[in-house]
Amino acid sequence: MNVLPTHFQCFCCDLELTNHSELDVVELGGQYKMEEIYDPREYYEIEGDEEPDFDYGND
């Protein structure tokens, strides 16, 4: 998902940029790509803390 920032606020110094042209001046106005990474156990709603045994037939 690509996003375009429209607001920036610094909680340390109370700087607040409220539109895209202000963000562009300080080079924070470009597009950003947000990437979501899922854990397979969460995605498939798998219960339990056991690790799978991938050592099949290697006796």
NORHU-V23647 format. One record per helix or strand. SS is the DSSP state (~ for helix, > for strand). FROM is the first residue (numbers start at 1). LEN is the number of residues. If there is no record, write none. Layout:
ss=SS from=FROM len=LEN
ss=SS from=FROM len=LEN
This chain:
ss=> from=2 len=3
ss=> from=8 len=2
ss=> from=16 len=2
ss=~ from=20 len=6
ss=> from=31 len=3
ss=~ from=40 len=4
